[in-house]
Amino acid sequence: MTTFKNVLQALVKRSQELTASAQDQTMILSLVTKVTNALDAIVVAPPADLECTIDEYRQVCLALSVPMP
């Protein structure tokens, strides 16, 4: 049982290390919002010199969580 507990603790610790801080999450959300706004503007009114069209786009979020013991 100790080995399982050690592995679980190591996984939780690594998950915490890889999880972005609140400040980083805020900065990422700000960048995502800017990109989304730019894409919305291009879809609604594409610039005349744009040689392609964007019919649709989707925001995808992938999250991984480790349950706490």
Number of C-alpha atoms within 10 A of each C-alpha: 5 7 8 9 11 11 11 16 14 12 13 17 12 11 14 13 10 9 13 12 11 9 9 11 12 12 12 13 12 12 12 13 12 12 12 15 12 11 16 15 12 15 15 10 9 15 12 6 6 8 7 8 10 11 8 8 10 6 6 6 5 4 5 7 9 10 7 7 7
